[in-house]
Amino acid sequence: MANTQERAIGMPKYKIIARQMMRKINSDDMKQGDKLASIEELMKYFDVGKNTIIQVLTLLERQGYIYQVRGSGNFVRKHRRHGYINILEANGFQSTLQGFRLGSEMLDLKIIKPNTEVMANLDITAEEDVYYVKRLRSIEGRKFAVERSYYVKDIVPYLNQEIVEESIFRYLMEDLKLKPGFTDHFLRVGKLNQENAELLNLNTGDPTAFLESIYYLENGQPFDYSKVLYHYEETQFFIQGTNNMEL
């Protein structure tokens, strides 16, 4: 049932199945409160064992796609608002802003030596190279974010303008076959300086949401440190919480 690209990446079976189910939930085929097939039915449909399906359901619940009612089964959780950015989504804007016309303009791309901040966040030394990428992101032709990213060159050995202005995430997963793990996000509110204000067609001192993110591989190694400044009138966020408390 898995597609060729996912098999080529070497993604674990449970993640492949979870991705397929996420796509179906994100489509118009399912709505909030729809009940999923039973574990036994999913085992038969995907031709996998019980442990794999339990891993799939655990991942879907952790990422806010489903919720579990003890004794009744698993149900679709679909209260995402159109046009809102899920800051916990690790698959890039293309995933969380489906249905919108998105654009990326490369402002800078070069290989540099990391400064103290980059070294600390990527756990690298001053002698290691990083790719520095600066992009201006747009939605429906309107500027909405300035993004600065630093990629460990030993892990991401090559980037060019075409990759940067298409989808870096897709390139990393499909071409480089990197296996993403987890992400740390740090969000605060600040004010725009003159340079960033001009890029976003705003005024110096206007408010901005500032998001720092560190992306890790499956083995826990950081490979991407990104800093994004958002247009306060063009950006909306949401976070889907989960209740992991054991009573």
Disulfide bonds with the S-S distance in Angstrom:
none
